[in-house]
Amino acid sequence: MERFFKGIPGSGRIAFGNAVVFHKSNIFIPRYGIEQDPKTVEQEIEKLEAALMKTKNELEELKLELQKDHSPLETGYIDTTILMLDDPLIKEKVSNHIISSYLNIEWVFNEVIEDIADKLSASDDNYFRERAPDVISVGRKVLKNLLGSEEFDIPNDVENPVVVAHTLSPPEIVNLYKKNVKAFVTEIGGKTSHVTIMARDLKIPAVVGIEDITKHITTGDSLIVDGTIGTVVINPERDTISLYTYREEKYEQYEKKLGELEEKKSELKDGVEVLLLANMDVEEELALIDKRNCTGIGLFRTEYLFLNRNQSPTAQEQFLIYREIIKKLNPYEVTIRVIDIGGDKKPPYMDYYEEKNPFLGWRGIRYALSHKEILKTQITAILKASYFGNARIMFPMVSDIDEIEEIFKVMEECKAALSKQGVPYNSDLPLGIMVETPSSIILLDRIADLVDFVSVGTNDLIQYTLAIDRGNGMVASEFDPIHPAILRSLKRISDIAAEKGLETSICGEMAGDPLNTLLLIGLGYRKMSMSLMSIPVVKNIIVNSTLGDAETMAKNALELSSKKKVGRYIHEEMIRRFSSMEDYFRQNV
């Protein structure tokens, strides 16, 4: 019987094949008590350390093999996995748990891994949620070495295998790729999880985040996997196969068309240029950047350099990372946002207060300015790296002029220290702020006289303007970028910027949604920063539109007072203008 399931589109195109299901329960984990004495506990910990070392050695071998074979995969993913195995927090939690429970190491290790993954999954921050699958998959590999289990494999009698699993680790993905797997389907994961990123690198279709999908599919079932819109069809009927065969042909034509745009400038039909830049979280993403499509980094979120470690990165460590990115993108700009800590982004080695509402508390620039040594170290590293290309520095969650004046003082102290040491840097490093709060919009006419540029962070701006916690399931559906209040706020920002001659960009998730491209251009934005995956699709809309198209859409949308009416209007207009993208637009209705 034919059945359809909807998940998160991970990696594009359509695959036809037969399922190979790897259940989470494939690993049987025994549970038994151990003797309550230090020697026995020490022996259990030694077993874990041996399994961790074996896993690291396997990963190092895999890394060398990839380099030797000139694989399309970057080995940074393997390095990240190795770093996770070295995390002392895991060993500390395991040691504490085994002493308190006196249970065997396999059971305790699995409990710790699942607890860490559950906390990550519950995070409001997208980056942390999408690290949960990585923790689970790496933990599973260590468990197999603890238990002496074999890695799962593709049965020889399955043609065109499509792997269906709870999650997959980077090493598992590499091994499965060698077996000519046609697609991946997982129960957990998101648009920036390792499964998604690696599937894109390998050009393998993937759909992630389909809860309990392993319970609905049996090995050998016929599958269609549409990684473009996130659909999986089990045992498709003849008409469905014909439909998806037709869609695959259309996707091939569309991708060819997008490929032809690489050498074209991102400009409207009437010659108005719209700059498209990339958002970046971790330095491993540098390998994915193609300067033919991307004209710089509009937002490098540096807080992720401070996570998954025991202490803050040194100025030298940060400098080397910033320099590499700036040199790779030169002459294009790289906007480095200083650490945005607080809320649910809290490195364990930093100090915090217990806050009832951390998103309205000690976060962003407030935290940075109250920890000036951390801030000075980072600013120093950015200044040093700025000498090697087109760098800019940006500060998050600024809400008043006093904060900007204090930032200036810290910047001058860092510049004076570098000058005294004779270290070269860009003394005219452009300085900007994120516009993320209603107060920064209200004060923008004054702020514009102090800074070189602003970038609108729509994710937090929507949250704070509409008083909606985007991580709260009770109200998350109301988190809407096309709410009339948000559209009017965006128009006010662009109007003030135009009046003051202030450079303005937009870098939240709203910018990367092709549905909003013409709307944002019509509201006055000529510079957008987004995920790398979104750039070709957004560019296609730009080169096939005029400024008049965009301004008409914005004008009509601003006249509507209901977000439902705005949403309906934009969907209908974009489907009318871009019929080839109808599937994409309809999935976002």
Secondary structure as UniProt FT lines:
FT   STRAND          3..6
FT   STRAND          8..11
FT   STRAND          14..22
FT   HELIX           24..26
FT   HELIX           38..68
FT   TURN            69..70
FT   HELIX           76..85
FT   HELIX           88..101
FT   HELIX           105..121
FT   HELIX           126..129
FT   TURN            130..131
FT   HELIX           132..147
FT   TURN            156..157
FT   STRAND          161..165
FT   HELIX           170..178
FT   TURN            179..180
FT   STRAND          183..186
FT   TURN            191..192
FT   HELIX           194..202
FT   STRAND          206..208
FT   TURN            211..212
FT   HELIX           213..215
FT   TURN            219..220
FT   STRAND          222..226
FT   TURN            227..230
FT   STRAND          231..234
FT   HELIX           238..260
FT   TURN            261..263
FT   TURN            269..270
FT   STRAND          275..280
FT   HELIX           283..288
FT   TURN            291..293
FT   STRAND          296..301
FT   HELIX           302..305
FT   HELIX           315..329
FT   TURN            330..331
FT   STRAND          333..337
FT   TURN            343..344
FT   TURN            348..349
FT   HELIX           358..360
FT   HELIX           365..369
FT   HELIX           372..386
FT   TURN            387..388
FT   STRAND          391..395
FT   HELIX           401..421
FT   TURN            427..428
FT   STRAND          431..435
FT   HELIX           438..442
FT   HELIX           444..447
FT   TURN            448..450
FT   STRAND          453..456
FT   HELIX           458..466
FT   TURN            470..471
FT   TURN            473..475
FT   HELIX           476..478
FT   TURN            481..482
FT   HELIX           484..500
FT   STRAND          503..506
FT   HELIX           509..512
FT   HELIX           514..516
FT   HELIX           517..522
FT   TURN            523..524
FT   STRAND          527..530
FT   HELIX           532..534
FT   HELIX           535..543
FT   HELIX           547..558
FT   HELIX           563..577
FT   HELIX           579..581
FT   HELIX           582..587
//
